[in-house]
Amino acid sequence: MIVEDQAILAMELEMVLGDAGCDVVGCAMDRASAFEIADRERPDLALVDVNLLDGMTGPQIAQRMVADYGAAVVFLTANPEQIPEGFSGALGAVCKPFDEQTIRAVVAFARQFILERTVGATPRRFRLAPWLTTPPSDIAPH
C-alpha cells in the first residue's frame, strides 16, 4: 500500500513495487483514504509519507497500520526532521528524493521482517527505527 500525496511519485512507486514483485493494493493521499484501503485490503506493508494533504498524519496512519492490521510501515519524507520520535512503530524512514534501488532494498528489508521477524542489513539511505536497534524478544513495536 502506498500513502503519498504527490500523484506522480505514487505512480512511480507503484511501478517500482510492481516490478519488484509486489502487489500494490491501493494508493491513498490522506488519512481517511489510507484507512479505507487498509480496512478493505489488510496490507502487509505500507509506504507512508509523513506529511500528507491533510497535515502531518503519517505517524497516526503508521500507528494504526501496525496496531490494527499488523502491517509493516516505512516512512517516506522530504523533511527528515518531521520523522516522529521512536518512528510510531514504523521499521524506518527513507528521505526523498530516492531511487529505484533504494526502494527495492527497503522492500526486501521489510519483506524479511514480515516473513521471518528478523532485521537484516540496513539498506543504503534507510534510517532504521530506534525500536529495532534494541528489539524486545518478541520484536513487536507495541
GUNUTI-839056 format. One record per atom (N, C-alpha, C): y, x, z; residue in one letter; atom name. Coordinates in pm, 1 decimal, padded with zeros to 6 digits. Example, Ala and Ser with C-alpha at 12.3 -4.5 7.8 and 13.67 -1.06 7.14 Angstrom:
// residues 2
py/px/pz/rest/atom
-00569.0/01319.0/00780.0/a/N
-00450.0/01230.0/00780.0/a/CA
-00330.0/01320.0/00780.0/a/C
-00225.0/01285.0/00708.0/s/N
-00106.0/01367.0/00714.0/s/CA
00003.0/01290.0/00787.0/s/C
END
This chain:
// residues 142
py/px/pz/rest/atom
-00117.4/00085.0/00000.0/m/N
00000.0/00000.0/00000.0/m/CA
00123.5/00089.4/00000.0/m/C
00223.5/00047.5/-00074.5/i/N
00348.8/00122.3/-00082.8/i/CA
00460.3/00034.2/-00027.9/i/C
00540.7/00090.6/00062.2/v/N
00657.7/00020.8/00114.5/v/CA
00777.6/00110.8/00083.8/v/C
00845.8/00077.6/-00024.5/e/N
00953.5/00161.9/-00077.0/e/CA
01052.9/00072.3/-00148.3/e/C
01184.1/00087.7/-00117.9/d/N
01284.1/00000.3/-00177.8/d/CA
01343.6/00053.7/-00307.6/d/C
01307.2/00171.5/-00348.7/q/N
01350.4/00224.2/-00478.0/q/CA
01239.9/00192.2/-00578.8/q/C
01265.0/00092.6/-00664.0/a/N
01161.7/00041.0/-00753.9/a/CA
01100.6/00149.7/-00842.4/a/C
01181.6/00237.2/-00895.5/i/N
01128.7/00341.0/-00985.0/i/CA
01037.7/00435.8/-00908.0/i/C
01076.3/00471.9/-00787.5/l/N
00992.5/00559.1/-00705.3/l/CA
00862.1/00488.8/-00667.6/l/C
00870.3/00360.1/-00635.1/a/N
00749.6/00283.7/-00602.0/a/CA
00654.6/00279.7/-00721.2/a/C
00707.6/00260.1/-00840.6/m/N
00623.9/00257.5/-00960.9/m/CA
00561.0/00393.9/-00986.1/m/C
00638.1/00499.6/-00965.3/e/N
00585.5/00634.9/-00982.7/e/CA
00473.5/00661.9/-00882.3/e/C
00494.9/00623.0/-00757.2/l/N
00391.0/00639.6/-00655.1/l/CA
00265.4/00560.7/-00691.5/l/C
00284.6/00439.7/-00741.4/e/N
00170.7/00356.8/-00781.0/e/CA
00088.7/00425.9/-00890.0/e/C
00155.6/00487.8/-00985.6/m/N
00085.4/00560.2/-01092.2/m/CA
00010.5/00681.5/-01037.1/m/C
00076.6/00758.9/-00952.9/v/N
00014.0/00878.1/-00894.4/v/CA
-00107.5/00838.6/-00810.9/v/C
-00092.6/00735.0/-00729.7/l/N
-00203.2/00691.2/-00645.1/l/CA
-00319.1/00638.0/-00729.6/l/C
-00287.7/00563.1/-00832.8/g/N
-00391.8/00513.6/-00922.6/g/CA
-00466.3/00627.4/-00988.3/g/C
-00393.1/00728.7/-01034.8/d/N
-00455.2/00846.3/-01096.2/d/CA
-00540.6/00923.9/-00996.3/d/C
-00508.1/00911.8/-00867.6/a/N
-00583.5/00981.0/-00762.4/a/CA
-00703.7/00899.0/-00715.8/a/C
-00727.5/00784.7/-00781.6/g/N
-00843.6/00703.4/-00747.4/g/CA
-00819.8/00600.4/-00638.4/g/C
-00695.1/00576.1/-00604.9/c/N
-00662.9/00477.2/-00501.3/c/CA
-00638.3/00341.2/-00565.8/c/C
-00670.8/00236.5/-00493.5/d/N
-00636.6/00101.0/-00534.4/d/CA
-00510.3/00061.8/-00459.9/d/C
-00400.1/00049.2/-00530.9/v/N
-00274.6/00007.9/-00468.5/v/CA
-00276.8/-00144.0/-00457.9/v/C
-00276.4/-00193.9/-00334.6/v/N
-00290.4/-00338.1/-00311.2/v/CA
-00157.0/-00411.7/-00312.5/v/C
-00046.9/-00337.9/-00317.9/g/N
00082.8/-00403.3/-00323.8/g/CA
00196.0/-00307.0/-00297.8/g/C
00314.4/-00348.8/-00343.2/c/N
00437.5/-00273.5/-00319.2/c/CA
00537.5/-00368.8/-00254.7/c/C
00598.3/-00323.8/-00146.2/a/N
00696.8/-00404.8/-00074.5/a/CA
00827.2/-00327.7/-00065.7/a/C
00936.8/-00402.8/-00058.0/m/N
01069.3/-00340.7/-00048.3/m/CA
01135.3/-00363.0/00086.9/m/C
01071.7/-00445.5/00172.2/d/N
01130.2/-00474.9/00302.6/d/CA
01018.8/-00511.3/00400.9/d/C
01057.7/-00531.2/00525.8/r/N
00961.4/-00558.8/00632.9/r/CA
00880.7/-00686.2/00606.7/r/C
00946.4/-00794.8/00571.1/a/N
00876.7/-00922.2/00551.3/a/CA
00771.7/-00911.2/00440.8/a/C
00808.1/-00851.0/00329.9/s/N
00712.9/-00834.4/00219.7/s/CA
00597.9/-00743.5/00259.5/s/C
00627.9/-00640.0/00335.7/a/N
00522.9/-00547.6/00380.5/a/CA
00420.3/-00620.4/00465.7/a/C
00466.7/-00703.0/00557.9/f/N
00373.4/-00774.8/00644.9/f/CA
00295.9/-00881.0/00567.5/f/C
00360.1/-00942.9/00470.8/e/N
00291.6/-01042.6/00387.9/e/CA
00175.1/-00977.2/00312.1/e/C
00201.2/-00862.3/00251.4/i/N
00096.1/-00790.9/00178.5/i/CA
-00012.4/-00743.7/00274.9/i/C
00028.3/-00688.0/00388.1/a/N
-00068.4/-00637.1/00485.9/a/CA
-00157.0/-00748.5/00540.5/a/C
-00099.5/-00864.9/00568.5/d/N
-00178.4/-00978.8/00616.5/d/CA
-00285.0/-01018.9/00515.1/d/C
-00247.8/-01014.4/00389.5/r/N
-00337.5/-01058.5/00282.7/r/CA
-00440.6/-00951.1/00245.0/r/C
-00398.8/-00825.6/00240.1/e/N
-00481.3/-00719.6/00182.5/e/CA
-00548.7/-00625.9/00282.9/e/C
-00495.0/-00615.4/00404.1/r/N
-00551.2/-00525.0/00505.6/r/CA
-00569.7/-00382.7/00450.9/r/C
-00461.9/-00314.5/00415.2/p/N
-00473.8/-00181.5/00353.2/p/CA
-00526.4/-00075.5/00450.3/p/C
-00590.4/00024.7/00394.8/d/N
-00637.8/00139.3/00473.4/d/CA
-00525.8/00240.0/00495.6/d/C
-00435.7/00249.5/00398.0/l/N
-00327.8/00347.6/00401.3/l/CA
-00200.3/00282.6/00351.5/l/C
-00089.8/00312.5/00419.8/a/N
00041.8/00265.4/00376.5/a/CA
00137.3/00383.4/00370.4/a/C
00202.3/00398.5/00256.1/l/N
00311.0/00495.4/00241.9/l/CA
00438.8/00416.1/00264.4/l/C
00513.2/00451.1/00368.8/v/N
00624.2/00367.9/00415.6/v/CA
00754.1/00448.0/00422.4/v/C
00854.2/00400.4/00349.7/d/N
00988.0/00458.4/00359.7/d/CA
01044.6/00421.1/00495.9/d/C
01114.6/00512.8/00558.0/v/N
01170.6/00487.8/00690.4/v/CA
01286.4/00388.7/00683.3/v/C
01373.2/00407.1/00585.2/n/N
01495.4/00326.9/00574.5/n/CA
01485.9/00239.4/00450.3/n/C
01468.9/00108.6/00470.7/l/N
01448.2/00014.1/00361.3/l/CA
01570.4/-00074.1/00338.9/l/C
01558.4/-00167.3/00245.5/l/N
01668.8/-00258.9/00215.0/l/CA
01717.7/-00334.0/00337.8/l/C
01625.1/-00365.4/00429.2/d/N
01663.5/-00441.7/00548.2/d/CA
01691.9/-00352.0/00668.4/d/C
01717.9/-00225.5/00643.3/g/N
01753.8/-00132.8/00750.9/g/CA
01641.9/-00035.6/00783.4/g/C
01652.4/00025.7/00899.3/m/N
01552.0/00124.5/00940.4/m/CA
01430.1/00052.5/00998.9/m/C
01358.7/-00019.9/00913.9/t/N
01245.4/-00098.7/00959.1/t/CA
01112.0/-00027.9/00938.8/t/C
01112.6/00086.9/00874.5/g/N
00988.7/00160.8/00852.6/g/CA
00908.7/00186.6/00980.3/g/C
00972.2/00230.1/01089.1/p/N
00897.0/00251.5/01212.9/p/CA
00831.9/00124.1/01266.9/p/C
00900.0/00009.3/01255.4/q/N
00840.7/-00117.2/01300.0/q/CA
00719.2/-00152.7/01213.6/q/C
00731.1/-00129.8/01084.1/i/N
00620.2/-00155.4/00992.7/i/CA
00502.5/-00065.1/01028.2/i/C
00530.7/00062.3/01051.5/a/N
00423.9/00157.1/01085.2/a/CA
00350.3/00115.7/01211.6/a/C
00424.3/00081.2/01314.9/q/N
00360.6/00042.2/01440.8/q/CA
00268.4/-00077.0/01421.4/q/C
00312.9/-00175.2/01346.7/r/N
00229.6/-00293.8/01325.7/r/CA
00110.8/-00262.9/01234.6/r/C
00131.9/-00180.5/01132.3/m/N
00021.8/-00143.7/01042.2/m/CA
-00090.4/-00076.7/01120.6/m/C
-00054.0/00011.6/01211.7/v/N
-00154.0/00082.2/01292.6/v/CA
-00218.0/-00012.4/01393.7/v/C
-00136.2/-00083.8/01468.3/a/N
-00187.2/-00169.0/01576.9/a/CA
-00264.9/-00290.9/01527.6/a/C
-00211.9/-00360.3/01427.6/d/N
-00272.9/-00486.2/01384.2/d/CA
-00377.5/-00471.1/01274.1/d/C
-00362.9/-00368.0/01192.2/y/N
-00451.6/-00355.5/01076.7/y/CA
-00537.6/-00228.8/01081.0/y/C
-00509.6/-00139.3/01173.6/g/N
-00584.7/-00014.3/01181.4/g/CA
-00559.3/00077.4/01063.4/g/C
-00447.1/00057.9/00996.2/a/N
-00414.7/00137.7/00878.0/a/CA
-00360.1/00274.8/00918.5/a/C
-00380.8/00370.3/00831.9/a/N
-00314.0/00499.2/00845.1/a/CA
-00179.1/00485.4/00775.1/a/C
-00076.6/00549.0/00829.7/v/N
00058.4/00539.5/00774.1/v/CA
00113.6/00679.2/00752.5/v/C
00182.8/00695.4/00640.0/v/N
00257.4/00817.8/00612.0/v/CA
00399.4/00774.5/00578.9/v/C
00495.5/00833.8/00648.1/f/N
00635.8/00803.9/00620.1/f/CA
00684.1/00883.0/00500.0/f/C
00771.5/00820.0/00423.2/l/N
00844.7/00883.8/00315.0/l/CA
00991.1/00872.2/00351.7/l/C
01066.5/00980.4/00339.1/t/N
01207.9/00970.4/00375.5/t/CA
01291.8/01077.3/00307.0/t/C
01413.2/01038.4/00274.2/a/N
01511.2/01133.4/00223.3/a/CA
01593.8/01189.9/00338.2/a/C
01576.9/01131.4/00456.6/n/N
01653.8/01171.1/00574.4/n/CA
01559.7/01206.4/00689.3/n/C
01514.3/01330.7/00696.5/p/N
01416.9/01367.8/00799.8/p/CA
01465.1/01341.4/00941.9/p/C
01595.7/01337.8/00962.6/e/N
01647.6/01310.2/01097.7/e/CA
01620.7/01165.4/01139.3/e/C
01585.4/01079.5/01045.4/q/N
01555.8/00939.9/01076.7/q/CA
01409.0/00915.4/01112.1/q/C
01325.3/01017.1/01098.7/i/N
01184.7/01001.0/01135.8/i/CA
01180.5/00973.9/01286.0/i/C
01113.5/00866.0/01326.8/p/N
01114.9/00830.3/01468.9/p/CA
01041.3/00932.6/01555.1/p/C
01090.4/00950.2/01676.5/e/N
01025.3/01040.5/01770.8/e/CA
00881.7/00994.2/01791.4/e/C
00788.2/01086.8/01786.4/g/N
00647.3/01052.7/01801.0/g/CA
00588.8/00992.7/01675.4/g/C
00672.1/00958.8/01577.3/f/N
00636.1/00906.8/01445.2/f/CA
00573.4/00767.8/01446.2/f/C
00584.5/00690.5/01553.2/s/N
00543.8/00549.6/01557.3/s/CA
00399.6/00525.4/01512.8/s/C
00311.1/00617.1/01541.9/g/N
00170.5/00600.8/01505.7/g/CA
00135.2/00652.2/01367.4/g/C
00235.6/00695.2/01291.1/a/N
00208.8/00748.2/01157.0/a/CA
00138.8/00883.9/01167.5/a/C
00065.2/00919.8/01061.9/l/N
-00000.5/01050.5/01057.1/l/CA
00101.4/01162.5/01039.2/l/C
00208.1/01131.7/00968.6/g/N
00309.8/01232.0/00943.3/g/CA
00413.5/01179.4/00846.4/g/C
00491.8/01271.7/00792.3/a/N
00601.8/01234.0/00704.4/a/CA
00617.2/01335.0/00591.5/a/C
00661.1/01283.2/00478.3/v/N
00691.3/01364.2/00360.7/v/CA
00836.6/01340.0/00325.8/v/C
00909.9/01446.8/00304.4/c/N
01050.7/01433.4/00267.3/c/CA
01065.2/01418.8/00116.2/c/C
01155.6/01329.5/00077.3/k/N
01191.9/01312.1/-00063.0/k/CA
01292.4/01420.0/-00099.9/k/C
01293.8/01466.9/-00219.0/p/N
01200.6/01434.9/-00326.4/p/CA
01068.4/01508.6/-00306.3/p/C
00962.6/01451.5/-00359.9/f/N
00831.1/01514.3/-00351.7/f/CA
00768.9/01511.4/-00490.1/f/C
00661.3/01585.4/-00505.9/d/N
00596.4/01589.9/-00636.1/d/CA
00456.6/01528.5/-00627.2/d/C
00394.5/01513.3/-00742.3/e/N
00262.5/01451.1/-00750.2/e/CA
00159.4/01528.2/-00668.3/e/C
00165.6/01660.5/-00674.2/q/N
00070.1/01743.8/-00599.2/q/CA
00079.8/01717.0/-00448.9/q/C
00200.5/01702.0/-00398.6/t/N
00219.4/01673.7/-00256.0/t/CA
00158.2/01538.8/-00219.4/t/C
00185.7/01436.7/-00299.7/i/N
00131.9/01302.7/-00270.8/i/CA
-00020.9/01304.7/-00275.8/i/C
-00078.5/01371.6/-00374.6/r/N
-00224.7/01380.4/-00384.5/r/CA
-00283.4/01449.2/-00260.1/r/C
-00219.1/01556.0/-00214.8/a/N
-00267.4/01628.3/-00096.6/a/CA
-00255.6/01542.7/00029.2/a/C
-00147.0/01469.5/00040.6/v/N
-00126.8/01383.0/00156.6/v/CA
-00230.1/01269.3/00157.1/v/C
-00258.4/01212.9/00040.9/v/N
-00359.5/01107.2/00031.7/v/CA
-00497.1/01162.9/00068.4/v/C
-00528.5/01282.7/00023.5/a/N
-00657.0/01345.3/00059.2/a/CA
-00664.5/01368.8/00210.3/a/C
-00554.9/01412.3/00270.0/f/N
-00547.8/01432.6/00414.7/f/CA
-00571.5/01299.9/00487.1/f/C
-00502.7/01195.1/00442.2/a/N
-00516.6/01062.8/00504.0/a/CA
-00657.7/01008.4/00484.4/a/C
-00714.0/01028.5/00366.1/r/N
-00849.9/00980.6/00338.4/r/CA
-00950.0/01044.8/00434.5/r/C
-00935.1/01175.1/00457.1/q/N
-01023.8/01244.0/00552.1/q/CA
-01008.3/01184.4/00691.6/q/C
-00884.3/01157.6/00731.3/f/N
-00860.1/01098.7/00863.5/f/CA
-00922.0/00959.1/00872.5/f/C
-00903.5/00878.5/00770.1/i/N
-00954.9/00741.1/00769.9/i/CA
-01107.6/00740.5/00776.2/i/C
-01171.3/00822.0/00694.1/l/N
-01317.3/00819.3/00683.0/l/CA
-01389.3/00894.0/00794.1/l/C
-01332.8/01008.7/00835.5/e/N
-01402.6/01095.7/00929.9/e/CA
-01337.8/01102.8/01067.3/e/C
-01215.9/01049.3/01078.7/r/N
-01137.6/01058.9/01202.1/r/CA
-01118.2/01203.7/01244.9/r/C
-01100.5/01290.6/01143.0/t/N
-01072.3/01431.1/01169.4/t/CA
-00940.5/01467.4/01102.1/t/C
-00876.7/01570.1/01153.5/v/N
-00749.8/01617.4/01099.9/v/CA
-00776.7/01745.3/01021.1/v/C
-00755.6/01738.5/00891.3/g/N
-00777.9/01854.7/00804.7/g/CA
-00655.8/01944.0/00800.2/g/C
-00657.7/02034.8/00706.5/a/N
-00544.4/02126.0/00687.0/a/CA
-00421.1/02044.7/00648.8/a/C
-00309.1/02078.6/00708.3/t/N
-00184.9/02006.8/00682.5/t/CA
-00134.0/02039.3/00542.3/t/C
-00113.3/01936.4/00460.0/p/N
-00062.6/01960.5/00324.5/p/CA
00076.6/02023.3/00325.2/p/C
00105.3/02091.8/00216.8/r/N
00237.6/02150.3/00195.2/r/CA
00341.6/02038.8/00198.1/r/C
00453.0/02064.0/00261.3/r/N
00566.5/01971.7/00270.7/r/CA
00535.7/01844.5/00348.6/r/C
00430.0/01847.6/00429.3/f/N
00391.6/01733.1/00511.8/f/CA
00415.9/01769.0/00656.7/f/C
00493.7/01686.6/00724.4/r/N
00523.5/01709.9/00866.3/r/CA
00426.4/01627.9/00949.3/r/C
00335.7/01696.4/01016.0/l/N
00232.1/01631.6/01095.6/l/CA
00292.7/01565.3/01218.4/l/C
00249.0/01443.8/01248.1/a/N
00298.9/01371.7/01364.9/a/CA
00259.3/01443.4/01492.8/a/C
00346.6/01443.1/01592.5/p/N
00319.8/01514.0/01718.2/p/CA
00190.1/01470.7/01786.0/p/C
00155.1/01342.6/01778.9/w/N
00035.0/01296.1/01848.3/w/CA
-00091.8/01355.7/01787.8/w/C
-00086.0/01405.3/01664.6/l/N
-00203.9/01466.0/01602.6/l/CA
-00218.6/01613.9/01634.8/l/C
-00114.7/01674.8/01686.6/t/N
-00123.9/01817.4/01718.4/t/CA
-00207.1/01841.1/01842.9/t/C
-00211.4/01742.9/01931.1/t/N
-00298.3/01747.6/02050.9/t/CA
-00361.2/01609.6/02067.6/t/C
-00452.1/01572.5/01974.3/p/N
-00505.1/01436.7/01977.1/p/CA
-00594.5/01410.8/02097.2/p/C
-00591.7/01286.2/02146.2/p/N
-00683.4/01248.8/02252.8/p/CA
-00826.3/01245.1/02196.8/p/C
-00924.9/01234.5/02283.0/s/N
-01063.3/01241.8/02239.5/s/CA
-01099.6/01132.0/02140.6/s/C
-01039.1/01015.3/02151.5/d/N
-01072.8/00906.8/02057.3/d/CA
-00976.7/00904.2/01937.7/d/C
-00884.0/00997.3/01928.4/i/N
-00789.7/01020.8/01820.1/i/CA
-00707.7/00897.1/01779.4/i/C
-00701.3/00796.6/01862.6/a/N
-00620.5/00677.6/01832.1/a/CA
-00476.1/00699.9/01874.8/a/C
-00378.7/00656.9/01792.4/p/N
-00238.4/00678.9/01824.7/p/CA
-00181.7/00582.2/01925.9/p/C
-00257.5/00485.5/01971.9/h/N
-00204.5/00386.5/02066.1/h/CA
-00303.6/00361.4/02177.2/h/C
END
